[in-house]
């Protein structure tokens, strides 16, 4: 057996397909556990209204987009700081 699996383009396409499939699975899994979870109507951080579209798209959301982004950046900085 030579171990030949095809050309590089075939391998790259398979990896891309696997990544998409894994992403879809993760989203479906997360949605299954968040179904019926009530989203906040007001951001817990800044007190601004959370748009209905965001509440529908992200069940159980607690923060507006700006505060969510800020929190994610802060967590990444904290994680990277610990790694150094």
Secondary structure, DSSP 4 states (H G I P E B T S, - for coil): -------HHHHHHHHHHHHHHHHHHHHHHHHHHHTTPPPPSB-TTT-PBPPHHHHHHSTT--S-HHHHHHHHHHHHHHHHHHH-
